[in-house]
Amino acid sequence: MKKYLLFVPLLFITTLLIAQIDRKSDLYKTIISKDSLLFNVGFNTCDISQFENLLSEKFEFFHDKDSISNKEQFLHNLQNGLCISPTTFQSRRELLLESTEIYPLYKREKLYGVIQIGVHQFFETIEHQKEVFGSSAKFTHLWLLENGVWKLTKSLSYDHQINLLDVTKSSIFDNDKEIEKWLKSNNIPTLGLGVINEGKLQQVKVYGDFTNGKTAPYNTIFNVASLTKPITAIVTLKLASLGKWNLDEPISNYWTDQDVASDPRSKRLTTRHILSHQTGFTNWRGNNKDGKLHFEFEPGTKYQYSGEGFEYLRKALESKFHKTIDQLATELIFEPLQMNDTEFFWSKKTDESRFAIGYNNKGVTYETIKNKSANAADDLLTTIEDYGNFLVSVMNSEGLSKKVFDDMTTNQVETKNGKHFGLGFEIYDIGNGEIALSHGGADNGVQTIVFIFPKIKKGLIIFTNVDDGYKVYEKLISHYLEENGKKIIEIETTQ
């Protein structure tokens, strides 16, 4: 018993002597992924195999209510307790991500383990009483590398607080199993969700399975289609904030597409026109009968969505700065925000095992096209966490001058139903001086959308990997954005 008593204070002393792992580091993401497998997949669905795989044979569990148990005792208690009858008693654990701290452990400068501490909540449903109870607890986990594999070796659970929750507030979104059922009923293979509150990425959740039956991890990589455009826009706006790019000078100063070189309108095309979709171009030149680019109207006179405009901008930026768009994005966005899983195209570092393959609405997979060059308007590869951190930086105007941020969030051109485009984002007027910045993405096997509210510092990220993933948007937006979400839906449905 003495060794157990000694372990607790020594563990907490250790946490004070070593630096916390950066939340954007690969090691932090690895441990959070293991946590997700252990609880979101194992505990929340009573998949005992996850515990068997992730727990060390030396595992010990310290509980402030139920004493000490080893691996065998812990699994026995789980199988014959919470998991004995999941139809009548159900428990769900949810990690409070903001509370999580992870500290590395080294021996002779070699990493051998980490300490994870934080707070988690538990939601229990007793079917016949129709009551939802909630409890919270602090925890400390010791993860060790055993033959190069992460294993949970020690787990402490303490300071349990029990509260009765208001059952009227419960919904499918309070229960991961119910969400999974809802997604299956809507034929959504994989759903990624990110929730922003108080100017921080508060929650990251990924639901569903891959084609090989593997549960989609929290750091699933999605193709997000046109959500590439806000990245290109912010690269440009950061350069403008640095005084290195002028939003209103002719793009022809740096580059002109040969298809429109003889058209005088090419001399009047500006970055502002491109970022607000007022170029006069169709979406893609391939849509035109001759396959060439044409001006269909005078730039700056009306709205017409165009991916070609962003490619035009890319070539101008690359011509002036002698760097590719992915190099510029890496310097200005990806590296500062440690968006290590975000790329414009497939490379050697792309982890294909985490990629959410796209589906059509019949459940048939599309062939994955692995682009080898950057497109400024399409096919960005990213995760919920990476893109969520990007949106937080935009919301907080990081790297943007006041004038540029004001331009970005000011109506440049009306789109439809009273909506407008600013610079790089569509703008919803929510009322009472509040706006929402939004952008979506749609391709074969891709439906994605994001919203951020710069004044109240909230936001929502939704990624799906199926043609008709948009059919779950309304329910998600209404739940997570509440009254603001209902206002957005009202604007979208008003003719």
C-alpha positions as CSV (number, residue, x, y, z in Angstrom):
1,M,0.0,0.0,0.0
2,K,2.9,2.4,0.7
3,K,4.1,2.4,-2.9
4,Y,0.6,3.6,-4.0
5,L,0.6,6.4,-1.5
6,L,4.0,7.5,-2.6
7,F,3.0,7.5,-6.3
8,V,0.4,10.3,-6.0
9,P,2.6,13.1,-4.5
10,L,5.5,12.1,-6.7
11,L,3.3,12.3,-9.8
12,F,2.2,15.8,-9.0
13,I,5.7,17.0,-8.1
14,T,6.8,15.8,-11.5
15,T,4.2,17.8,-13.3
16,L,5.6,21.0,-11.7
17,L,9.2,20.2,-12.9
18,I,8.6,19.7,-16.6
19,A,7.1,21.9,-19.3
20,Q,3.6,21.3,-20.6
21,I,3.4,19.9,-24.2
22,D,2.2,22.4,-26.8
23,R,-1.4,21.7,-27.7
24,K,-0.6,21.9,-31.4
25,S,2.3,19.4,-31.2
26,D,2.1,15.9,-32.7
27,L,2.7,14.3,-29.3
28,Y,-0.2,16.2,-27.8
29,K,-2.5,15.1,-30.6
30,T,-1.3,11.5,-30.3
31,I,-2.2,11.3,-26.6
32,I,-5.6,13.0,-27.2
33,S,-6.2,10.4,-29.9
34,K,-5.4,7.6,-27.5
35,D,-7.7,9.2,-24.9
36,S,-10.4,9.3,-27.6
37,L,-10.0,5.6,-28.4
38,L,-10.1,4.7,-24.8
39,F,-13.2,6.7,-23.9
40,N,-15.2,7.8,-26.9
41,V,-14.8,4.3,-28.5
42,G,-14.1,2.1,-25.5
43,F,-16.0,3.5,-22.5
44,N,-18.9,5.2,-24.3
45,T,-19.7,2.1,-26.4
46,C,-18.6,-0.6,-23.9
47,D,-16.0,-1.8,-26.4
48,I,-13.8,-3.7,-23.9
49,S,-11.2,-4.5,-26.6
50,Q,-10.1,-0.9,-26.6
51,F,-9.2,-1.2,-23.0
52,E,-7.5,-4.5,-23.5
53,N,-5.3,-2.9,-26.3
54,L,-4.6,0.4,-24.6
55,L,-4.1,-0.7,-20.9
56,S,-0.6,-1.9,-19.9
57,E,-0.4,-5.3,-18.2
58,K,0.9,-3.3,-15.3
59,F,-2.1,-1.0,-15.2
60,E,-3.4,0.3,-11.9
61,F,-6.5,2.3,-11.2
62,F,-6.9,4.6,-8.2
63,H,-10.4,5.8,-7.5
64,D,-11.4,8.1,-4.6
65,K,-14.6,6.1,-4.1
66,D,-13.7,2.5,-5.1
67,S,-10.1,2.0,-3.9
68,I,-7.5,0.4,-6.1
69,S,-7.7,-2.2,-8.9
70,N,-5.4,-3.8,-11.4
71,K,-6.1,-4.4,-15.1
72,E,-7.9,-7.7,-14.5
73,Q,-10.1,-6.3,-11.7
74,F,-10.8,-3.0,-13.7
75,L,-12.0,-4.9,-16.8
76,H,-14.1,-7.3,-14.6
77,N,-15.7,-4.3,-12.8
78,L,-16.4,-2.6,-16.1
79,Q,-17.9,-5.6,-17.8
80,N,-20.1,-6.5,-14.8
81,G,-21.0,-2.9,-13.9
82,L,-21.5,-0.1,-16.4
83,C,-21.5,-2.5,-19.4
84,I,-23.6,-5.4,-18.0
85,S,-26.9,-4.0,-19.4
86,P,-26.4,-1.0,-21.7
87,T,-30.1,-1.0,-22.6
88,T,-31.1,0.0,-19.1
89,F,-28.0,1.8,-17.8
90,Q,-25.8,4.0,-20.0
91,S,-22.8,6.1,-19.2
92,R,-21.0,8.5,-21.4
93,R,-17.7,10.3,-20.7
94,E,-16.8,13.6,-22.2
95,L,-13.3,15.2,-21.9
96,L,-13.2,18.9,-21.1
97,L,-10.4,19.6,-23.7
98,E,-9.6,23.0,-22.3
99,S,-8.7,21.4,-18.9
100,T,-6.3,19.0,-20.4
101,E,-2.6,19.3,-19.7
102,I,0.1,16.9,-20.9
103,Y,3.7,16.7,-19.7
104,P,6.5,14.7,-21.2
105,L,8.8,12.4,-19.2
106,Y,12.4,11.9,-20.3
107,K,15.2,9.7,-19.3
108,R,18.6,10.8,-20.6
109,E,16.8,13.1,-23.1
110,K,14.8,10.1,-24.5
111,L,11.0,10.3,-24.2
112,Y,9.6,7.4,-22.3
113,G,6.2,8.6,-21.2
114,V,3.7,11.4,-20.5
115,I,1.5,12.6,-17.7
116,Q,-2.0,13.7,-18.7
117,I,-4.2,15.6,-16.3
118,G,-7.6,17.2,-16.7
119,V,-11.3,17.1,-16.0
120,H,-14.0,14.9,-17.5
121,Q,-17.7,14.7,-17.2
122,F,-20.0,11.7,-17.1
123,F,-23.6,11.5,-18.2
124,E,-25.7,8.6,-17.0
125,T,-29.2,7.7,-18.2
126,I,-31.5,5.3,-16.3
127,E,-34.1,4.5,-18.9
128,H,-37.2,3.8,-16.8
129,Q,-36.7,6.9,-14.6
130,K,-36.1,9.0,-17.6
131,E,-33.6,11.1,-15.7
132,V,-30.1,12.2,-16.8
133,F,-27.5,12.5,-14.1
134,G,-24.2,14.2,-14.5
135,S,-20.9,14.0,-12.6
136,S,-17.5,15.4,-13.1
137,A,-14.1,14.3,-11.8
138,K,-10.4,15.2,-12.1
139,F,-8.1,12.6,-13.5
140,T,-4.4,11.9,-13.9
141,H,-3.1,9.4,-16.4
142,L,0.4,8.0,-16.8
143,W,1.1,6.9,-20.4
144,L,4.3,4.9,-21.0
145,L,5.9,3.7,-24.2
146,E,6.2,-0.1,-24.1
147,N,8.2,-1.4,-27.1
148,G,7.3,1.8,-28.9
149,V,3.5,1.6,-28.2
150,W,1.7,3.9,-25.9
151,K,0.0,2.1,-23.0
152,L,-2.0,3.6,-20.1
153,T,-0.1,2.4,-17.0
154,K,-1.6,4.4,-14.1
155,S,-5.0,6.1,-13.8
156,L,-6.2,8.3,-10.9
157,S,-9.8,9.5,-10.7
158,Y,-10.7,11.9,-7.9
159,D,-12.7,14.9,-6.7
160,H,-16.0,13.5,-8.0
161,Q,-18.9,16.0,-8.1
162,I,-22.4,14.8,-8.7
163,N,-25.1,17.0,-10.1
164,L,-28.7,16.5,-11.3
165,L,-29.1,17.8,-14.8
166,D,-32.2,19.3,-16.3
167,V,-33.7,16.5,-18.4
168,T,-35.5,19.0,-20.6
169,K,-32.2,20.1,-22.0
170,S,-31.1,16.7,-23.1
171,S,-31.1,15.8,-26.8
172,I,-29.3,13.5,-29.2
173,F,-26.3,15.8,-28.8
174,D,-25.9,14.8,-25.2
175,N,-25.3,11.2,-26.2
176,D,-22.6,10.0,-28.6
177,K,-24.4,6.8,-29.2
178,E,-27.5,8.7,-30.3
179,I,-25.5,10.9,-32.5
180,E,-23.9,7.8,-34.2
181,K,-27.4,6.4,-34.7
182,W,-28.6,9.7,-36.2
183,L,-25.7,9.8,-38.6
184,K,-26.3,6.3,-39.7
185,S,-30.0,7.0,-40.3
186,N,-28.9,9.9,-42.5
187,N,-26.1,7.8,-44.2
188,I,-23.3,10.1,-43.0
189,P,-20.1,8.1,-42.9
190,T,-18.0,10.6,-41.0
191,L,-18.8,13.8,-39.2
192,G,-16.2,16.2,-37.8
193,L,-17.4,18.9,-35.4
194,G,-15.5,21.9,-33.9
195,V,-17.1,24.2,-31.4
196,I,-15.6,27.7,-30.6
197,N,-16.5,29.5,-27.4
198,E,-15.0,32.6,-25.8
199,G,-12.5,32.9,-28.6
200,K,-11.0,29.4,-28.2
201,L,-11.5,26.1,-29.9
202,Q,-13.4,24.4,-27.0
203,Q,-14.4,21.1,-28.5
204,V,-13.3,18.7,-31.3
205,K,-15.4,15.6,-32.0
206,V,-15.3,13.2,-34.9
207,Y,-17.9,10.5,-35.4
208,G,-18.2,7.5,-37.8
209,D,-16.1,4.7,-39.3
210,F,-13.8,4.4,-42.2
211,T,-14.2,1.8,-45.0
212,N,-11.9,-0.6,-43.2
213,G,-14.1,-0.6,-40.1
214,K,-11.7,1.6,-38.2
215,T,-13.3,4.2,-36.0
216,A,-12.6,7.7,-37.4
217,P,-10.0,9.3,-35.0
218,Y,-10.3,12.8,-33.5
219,N,-7.6,14.0,-35.9
220,T,-9.2,12.7,-39.1
221,I,-8.0,14.4,-42.2
222,F,-10.7,15.7,-44.5
223,N,-10.7,17.2,-48.0
224,V,-12.6,20.5,-47.4
225,A,-13.0,21.6,-51.0
226,S,-13.7,25.4,-51.1
227,L,-12.7,26.0,-47.5
228,T,-9.3,26.4,-49.2
229,K,-10.4,29.9,-50.3
230,P,-10.4,31.5,-46.8
231,I,-6.8,30.3,-46.4
232,T,-5.8,32.0,-49.7
233,A,-7.8,35.0,-48.7
234,I,-6.1,35.4,-45.3
235,V,-2.6,34.9,-46.8
236,T,-3.4,37.8,-49.1
237,L,-4.9,40.0,-46.3
238,K,-1.9,39.4,-44.1
239,L,0.4,40.5,-46.9
240,A,-1.8,43.6,-47.3
241,S,-1.6,44.2,-43.5
242,L,2.2,44.1,-43.8
243,G,2.1,46.7,-46.6
244,K,3.3,44.2,-49.1
245,W,0.2,43.9,-51.2
246,N,-2.4,46.4,-52.3
247,L,-6.0,45.2,-52.5
248,D,-7.0,47.8,-55.0
249,E,-4.2,47.9,-57.5
250,P,-4.6,46.1,-60.9
251,I,-3.6,42.4,-60.7
252,S,-2.1,42.9,-64.1
253,N,0.8,44.6,-62.4
254,Y,2.0,41.1,-61.5
255,W,0.3,38.7,-63.8
256,T,-2.3,38.4,-66.6
257,D,-3.9,35.2,-67.9
258,Q,-3.2,34.9,-71.6
259,D,-6.9,34.0,-72.3
260,V,-7.9,37.6,-71.3
261,A,-4.7,39.5,-72.0
262,S,-6.3,41.4,-74.9
263,D,-9.5,42.3,-72.9
264,P,-9.1,45.8,-71.4
265,R,-11.1,44.6,-68.4
266,S,-8.0,42.6,-67.3
267,K,-6.3,45.9,-66.5
268,R,-9.1,46.8,-64.1
269,L,-9.3,43.5,-62.2
270,T,-8.2,43.9,-58.5
271,T,-7.7,41.7,-55.5
272,R,-10.8,43.2,-53.9
273,H,-12.9,42.0,-56.8
274,I,-11.4,38.5,-56.5
275,L,-11.9,38.1,-52.7
276,S,-15.5,39.3,-53.0
277,H,-16.3,37.2,-56.1
278,Q,-16.8,40.1,-58.5
279,T,-14.3,39.1,-61.1
280,G,-16.7,38.6,-64.0
281,F,-15.3,35.0,-64.4
282,T,-17.3,31.8,-64.3
283,N,-16.5,29.3,-61.5
284,W,-14.1,27.3,-63.8
285,R,-13.0,27.9,-67.3
286,G,-13.7,24.3,-68.1
287,N,-17.4,25.2,-67.9
288,N,-17.1,27.4,-71.0
289,K,-17.6,25.7,-74.4
290,D,-14.1,26.6,-75.6
291,G,-12.5,25.8,-72.2
292,K,-11.0,29.3,-72.0
293,L,-11.3,32.1,-69.5
294,H,-13.6,35.0,-70.4
295,F,-15.0,38.1,-68.7
296,E,-18.8,37.8,-68.5
297,F,-19.2,41.3,-67.0
298,E,-17.2,44.3,-65.8
299,P,-15.2,43.5,-62.7
300,G,-16.7,45.0,-59.5
301,T,-20.3,45.4,-60.8
302,K,-22.0,42.2,-59.5
303,Y,-21.5,38.9,-57.7
304,Q,-20.6,35.7,-59.4
305,Y,-18.8,32.9,-57.5
306,S,-15.5,32.0,-59.1
307,G,-12.7,29.6,-58.2
308,E,-10.8,30.9,-61.3
309,G,-10.5,34.2,-59.6
310,F,-8.6,32.7,-56.7
311,E,-6.3,30.8,-59.1
312,Y,-5.7,34.1,-60.9
313,L,-4.7,35.7,-57.5
314,R,-2.4,32.7,-56.7
315,K,-0.5,33.2,-59.9
316,A,-0.1,36.9,-59.2
317,L,1.1,36.4,-55.7
318,E,3.6,33.7,-56.8
319,S,4.8,36.0,-59.5
320,K,5.5,38.9,-57.2
321,F,6.9,37.0,-54.2
322,H,8.7,34.2,-56.1
323,K,7.1,31.7,-53.6
324,T,4.3,29.2,-54.1
325,I,1.0,29.7,-52.4
326,D,1.7,26.7,-50.1
327,Q,5.0,28.3,-49.1
328,L,3.3,31.6,-48.4
329,A,0.6,29.9,-46.4
330,T,3.1,27.9,-44.4
331,E,5.1,31.0,-43.4
332,L,2.0,33.2,-42.6
333,I,-0.5,30.6,-41.3
334,F,0.4,27.0,-41.0
335,E,3.7,27.3,-39.1
336,P,2.6,30.1,-36.7
337,L,-0.6,28.2,-35.8
338,Q,1.2,24.8,-35.9
339,M,-1.3,23.4,-38.4
340,N,0.8,20.3,-39.0
341,D,-2.0,18.3,-40.6
342,T,-2.9,21.0,-43.2
343,E,-1.7,20.8,-46.8
344,F,-2.7,22.2,-50.2
345,F,-1.9,18.8,-51.8
346,W,-0.8,15.3,-51.0
347,S,2.8,14.8,-49.9
348,K,5.0,12.2,-48.2
349,K,3.9,13.5,-44.8
350,T,0.1,13.0,-45.5
351,D,-1.2,10.2,-43.2
352,E,-3.5,8.3,-45.6
353,S,-4.7,6.1,-42.7
354,R,-6.5,9.1,-41.2
355,F,-8.1,10.3,-44.4
356,A,-11.9,10.3,-44.7
357,I,-12.6,8.9,-48.1
358,G,-15.5,10.6,-49.9
359,Y,-18.9,8.9,-50.6
360,N,-21.8,9.5,-53.0
361,N,-25.4,9.5,-51.6
362,K,-25.7,5.8,-52.5
363,G,-22.9,4.9,-50.1
364,V,-20.3,4.2,-52.9
365,T,-16.8,5.6,-52.4
366,Y,-15.2,8.0,-54.8
367,E,-11.7,7.4,-56.0
368,T,-9.3,9.6,-54.0
369,I,-7.6,12.0,-56.3
370,K,-4.2,12.8,-54.8
371,N,-3.3,16.3,-56.2
372,K,0.4,17.0,-56.4
373,S,0.2,20.8,-56.8
374,A,-1.7,23.6,-55.0
375,N,-5.0,25.0,-56.1
376,A,-5.8,28.3,-54.3
377,A,-9.6,27.6,-54.4
378,D,-10.0,23.8,-53.8
379,D,-8.9,20.5,-52.2
380,L,-7.2,21.6,-49.0
381,L,-6.4,18.7,-46.6
382,T,-7.0,19.6,-43.0
383,T,-8.4,18.5,-39.6
384,I,-11.1,20.0,-37.4
385,E,-8.5,21.1,-34.9
386,D,-6.2,22.7,-37.5
387,Y,-9.0,24.6,-39.3
388,G,-10.7,25.5,-36.0
389,N,-7.4,27.1,-34.8
390,F,-7.2,29.0,-38.1
391,L,-10.7,30.3,-37.6
392,V,-10.0,31.4,-34.1
393,S,-7.0,33.4,-35.4
394,V,-9.2,35.0,-38.0
395,M,-11.8,35.8,-35.4
396,N,-9.2,37.4,-33.2
397,S,-7.7,39.4,-36.1
398,E,-4.3,37.9,-35.6
399,G,-1.8,39.3,-38.2
400,L,-4.5,41.6,-39.7
401,S,-4.4,45.4,-39.4
402,K,-7.6,47.1,-38.2
403,K,-8.3,48.5,-41.7
404,V,-7.9,45.1,-43.4
405,F,-10.0,43.4,-40.8
406,D,-12.7,46.0,-41.1
407,D,-12.7,45.6,-44.9
408,M,-12.9,41.8,-44.5
409,T,-16.0,42.1,-42.3
410,T,-17.7,44.8,-44.4
411,N,-20.3,44.0,-47.0
412,Q,-18.6,44.3,-50.5
413,V,-21.4,42.8,-52.7
414,E,-24.9,41.3,-52.1
415,T,-25.1,37.6,-52.9
416,K,-28.7,36.5,-52.3
417,N,-31.5,36.7,-49.7
418,G,-29.8,39.7,-48.1
419,K,-26.5,38.0,-47.6
420,H,-23.2,39.6,-48.7
421,F,-19.6,38.7,-49.4
422,G,-16.9,40.5,-47.6
423,L,-13.3,39.7,-48.4
424,G,-12.9,35.9,-48.4
425,F,-16.0,35.2,-46.3
426,E,-19.8,35.5,-46.7
427,I,-21.4,37.7,-44.2
428,Y,-24.7,37.1,-42.4
429,D,-26.4,40.1,-40.7
430,I,-27.7,38.5,-37.4
431,G,-29.0,41.7,-36.0
432,N,-28.2,43.8,-33.0
433,G,-24.8,44.7,-34.6
434,E,-23.7,41.0,-34.8
435,I,-22.5,39.3,-37.9
436,A,-21.5,35.8,-38.8
437,L,-18.6,35.1,-41.2
438,S,-19.2,31.9,-43.2
439,H,-17.8,29.7,-46.0
440,G,-18.7,26.3,-47.3
441,G,-17.1,23.6,-49.5
442,A,-18.7,21.1,-51.8
443,D,-17.2,18.5,-54.1
444,N,-17.7,14.8,-54.9
445,G,-17.8,13.3,-51.4
446,V,-17.3,16.6,-49.6
447,Q,-19.8,18.9,-47.8
448,T,-18.3,21.3,-45.3
449,I,-19.3,24.6,-43.7
450,V,-18.0,27.0,-41.0
451,F,-19.3,30.0,-39.1
452,I,-17.6,32.4,-36.8
453,F,-19.0,35.4,-34.8
454,P,-16.2,37.9,-34.3
455,K,-18.0,40.0,-31.6
456,I,-19.3,37.2,-29.4
457,K,-16.3,35.0,-30.1
458,K,-18.2,31.8,-31.0
459,G,-18.1,29.5,-34.0
460,L,-18.9,26.1,-35.5
461,I,-17.0,23.8,-37.9
462,I,-18.8,21.0,-39.7
463,F,-17.0,18.6,-42.0
464,T,-18.7,15.6,-43.7
465,N,-17.4,13.2,-46.4
466,V,-20.6,12.5,-48.4
467,D,-22.4,14.3,-51.3
468,D,-25.5,15.1,-49.3
469,G,-23.8,15.8,-45.9
470,Y,-25.6,19.2,-45.9
471,K,-28.8,17.5,-44.8
472,V,-27.5,17.4,-41.2
473,Y,-26.4,21.1,-41.2
474,E,-29.7,22.6,-40.0
475,K,-30.0,20.4,-36.8
476,L,-26.3,21.0,-35.9
477,I,-26.4,24.7,-36.5
478,S,-29.6,25.1,-34.5
479,H,-28.2,23.1,-31.6
480,Y,-24.7,24.5,-31.4
481,L,-25.4,28.1,-32.4
482,E,-28.8,28.4,-30.7
483,E,-30.6,31.6,-31.5
484,N,-27.9,32.8,-33.9
485,G,-28.1,29.5,-35.7
486,K,-31.8,29.8,-36.1
487,K,-31.3,33.3,-37.5
488,I,-28.9,31.9,-40.1
489,I,-31.4,29.2,-41.1
490,E,-34.1,31.9,-41.3
491,I,-31.9,34.0,-43.7
492,E,-31.2,30.9,-45.8
493,T,-34.8,29.8,-46.1
494,T,-36.3,33.2,-46.7
495,Q,-36.9,33.7,-50.4
